[in-house]
């Protein structure tokens, strides 16, 4: 097998890209407001990396802060559509 053939085979074996899902969050508690300003650069959008029946694992756009949050929100964060 030539190098070009190997390269074509590797390209065809790559997994298809999936569309990223995002949610917006609003800080409610003083602790969340502090994280929002100092670690999330005041950006509301969060990428959803994992999901189960009741929770989302979200990562800030700048990749500096992440957490599990209930799909209903919690005392620190509100999820907005």
PASEBA-1860 file (N, C-alpha, C; in nm, 3 decimals):
! residues 81
1> XXXXXXXX> 0.084/-0.117/0.000/0.000/0.000/0.000/0.089/0.124/0.000 ~ 0.061/0.218/-0.086/0.141/0.340/-0.093/0.097/0.437/0.016 ~ 0.179/0.539/0.035/0.149/0.641/0.135/0.016/0.710/0.104 ~ -0.008/0.740/-0.020/-0.132/0.807/-0.060/-0.253/0.719/-0.031 ~ -0.242/0.590/-0.057/-0.352/0.497/-0.029/-0.380/0.489/0.121 ~ -0.273/0.486/0.200/-0.288/0.482/0.346/-0.357/0.609/0.393 ~ -0.315/0.722/0.339/-0.373/0.850/0.376/-0.523/0.854/0.343 ~ -0.560/0.808/0.225/-0.701/0.806/0.185/-0.782/0.715/0.277
9> XXXXXXXX> -0.725/0.603/0.315/-0.793/0.509/0.404/-0.817/0.573/0.541 ~ -0.715/0.643/0.592/-0.728/0.708/0.722/-0.834/0.818/0.719 ~ -0.839/0.892/0.610/-0.939/0.998/0.597/-1.079/0.939/0.597 ~ -1.097/0.828/0.527/-1.230/0.767/0.518/-1.272/0.703/0.651 ~ -1.177/0.674/0.740/-1.208/0.610/0.867/-1.243/0.711/0.976 ~ -1.224/0.841/0.954/-1.253/0.942/1.055/-1.402/0.943/1.086 ~ -1.431/0.962/1.214/-1.571/0.969/1.258/-1.634/1.098/1.207 ~ -1.760/1.092/1.171/-1.828/1.214/1.125/-1.840/1.314/1.240
17> XXXXXXXX> -1.828/1.441/1.207/-1.840/1.545/1.310/-1.985/1.559/1.351 ~ -2.005/1.578/1.481/-2.140/1.602/1.531/-2.153/1.750/1.565 ~ -2.272/1.801/1.550/-2.297/1.942/1.578/-2.290/1.965/1.729 ~ -2.219/2.070/1.768/-2.207/2.105/1.909/-2.338/2.167/1.957 ~ -2.371/2.138/2.081/-2.492/2.194/2.142/-2.451/2.296/2.246 ~ -2.522/2.408/2.249/-2.491/2.514/2.344/-2.617/2.553/2.422 ~ -2.596/2.595/2.546/-2.702/2.655/2.627/-2.647/2.786/2.683 ~ -2.736/2.874/2.719/-2.696/2.999/2.785/-2.732/2.991/2.931
25> XXXXXXXX> -2.643/3.042/3.015/-2.668/3.042/3.159/-2.662/3.185/3.212 ~ -2.737/3.208/3.319/-2.737/3.336/3.389/-2.702/3.308/3.535 ~ -2.600/3.376/3.588/-2.564/3.353/3.728/-2.669/3.413/3.821 ~ -2.701/3.340/3.929/-2.799/3.388/4.026/-2.733/3.421/4.160 ~ -2.644/3.337/4.208/-2.582/3.358/4.339/-2.456/3.445/4.325 ~ -2.409/3.497/4.436/-2.287/3.578/4.433/-2.167/3.493/4.390 ~ -2.164/3.367/4.432/-2.055/3.276/4.392/-2.056/3.256/4.239 ~ -2.175/3.234/4.183/-2.187/3.215/4.038/-2.151/3.343/3.963
33> XXXXXXXX> -2.192/3.458/4.017/-2.159/3.586/3.952/-2.008/3.607/3.950 ~ -1.941/3.569/4.058/-1.795/3.578/4.064/-1.731/3.489/3.957 ~ -1.776/3.364/3.947/-1.723/3.271/3.845/-1.751/3.323/3.704 ~ -1.871/3.378/3.686/-1.913/3.430/3.556/-1.819/3.541/3.509 ~ -1.785/3.631/3.598/-1.699/3.743/3.561/-1.552/3.701/3.551 ~ -1.502/3.630/3.653/-1.358/3.603/3.661/-1.310/3.482/3.583 ~ -1.393/3.382/3.563/-1.348/3.262/3.493/-1.415/3.243/3.357 ~ -1.535/3.297/3.341/-1.608/3.276/3.215/-1.603/3.400/3.124
41> XXXXXXXX> -1.531/3.503/3.165/-1.520/3.627/3.087/-1.656/3.688/3.054 ~ -1.754/3.669/3.142/-1.890/3.723/3.125/-1.960/3.675/2.997 ~ -1.926/3.555/2.952/-1.989/3.496/2.834/-2.095/3.395/2.878 ~ -2.218/3.413/2.834/-2.329/3.331/2.878/-2.333/3.192/2.814 ~ -2.281/3.178/2.693/-2.292/3.050/2.621/-2.200/2.944/2.682 ~ -2.256/2.825/2.695/-2.181/2.709/2.746/-2.200/2.593/2.648 ~ -2.093/2.520/2.622/-2.103/2.402/2.536/-2.145/2.283/2.622 ~ -2.241/2.206/2.574/-2.285/2.086/2.644/-2.196/1.972/2.599
49> XXXXXXXX> -2.119/1.916/2.693/-2.029/1.805/2.659/-2.088/1.670/2.693 ~ -2.172/1.664/2.796/-2.237/1.538/2.835/-2.379/1.571/2.880 ~ -2.463/1.469/2.871/-2.602/1.486/2.914/-2.655/1.353/2.964 ~ -2.731/1.359/3.072/-2.805/1.241/3.117/-2.951/1.283/3.135 ~ -3.030/1.201/3.200/-3.174/1.230/3.212/-3.204/1.362/3.281 ~ -3.124/1.399/3.379/-3.159/1.517/3.459/-3.054/1.628/3.459 ~ -2.934/1.601/3.406/-2.826/1.700/3.416/-2.752/1.721/3.284 ~ -2.685/1.836/3.278/-2.596/1.869/3.166/-2.458/1.898/3.223
57> XXXXXXXX> -2.355/1.850/3.155/-2.218/1.890/3.189/-2.179/1.995/3.088 ~ -2.157/2.119/3.135/-2.132/2.232/3.046/-1.992/2.288/3.068 ~ -1.936/2.341/2.959/-1.802/2.400/2.961/-1.811/2.540/2.901 ~ -1.747/2.635/2.968/-1.751/2.772/2.919/-1.682/2.784/2.784 ~ -1.719/2.885/2.709/-1.664/2.908/2.576/-1.512/2.922/2.581 ~ -1.461/2.987/2.685/-1.316/3.004/2.696/-1.246/2.880/2.754 ~ -1.324/2.776/2.785/-1.273/2.646/2.835/-1.209/2.654/2.974 ~ -1.237/2.759/3.050/-1.176/2.775/3.182/-1.267/2.733/3.297
65> XXXXXXXX> -1.394/2.706/3.271/-1.485/2.671/3.380/-1.586/2.569/3.329 ~ -1.612/2.468/3.411/-1.710/2.365/3.373/-1.782/2.317/3.499 ~ -1.903/2.265/3.479/-1.980/2.214/3.592/-2.100/2.134/3.543 ~ -2.154/2.051/3.633/-2.280/1.980/3.610/-2.391/2.071/3.657 ~ -2.498/2.078/3.580/-2.614/2.158/3.619/-2.740/2.080/3.587 ~ -2.837/2.089/3.677/-2.967/2.027/3.653/-3.032/2.094/3.532 ~ -3.106/2.019/3.455/-3.175/2.075/3.339/-3.278/2.180/3.381 ~ -3.317/2.177/3.506/-3.412/2.275/3.560/-3.340/2.398/3.616
73> XXXXXXXX> -3.207/2.397/3.615/-3.130/2.503/3.679/-3.109/2.469/3.827 ~ -3.043/2.558/3.900/-3.023/2.536/4.044/-3.014/2.671/4.115 ~ -2.971/2.670/4.240/-2.967/2.795/4.316/-2.859/2.891/4.268 ~ -2.762/2.840/4.190/-2.653/2.924/4.142/-2.670/2.972/3.998 ~ -2.734/2.888/3.914/-2.741/2.918/3.770/-2.883/2.895/3.717 ~ -2.921/2.977/3.620/-3.045/2.959/3.548/-3.011/2.929/3.402 ~ -3.075/2.829/3.344/-3.055/2.798/3.203/-3.161/2.872/3.122 ~ -3.117/2.945/3.021/-3.212/3.014/2.932/-3.196/2.957/2.792
81> X> -3.304/2.951/2.720/-3.303/2.893/2.585/-3.255/2.992/2.483
END
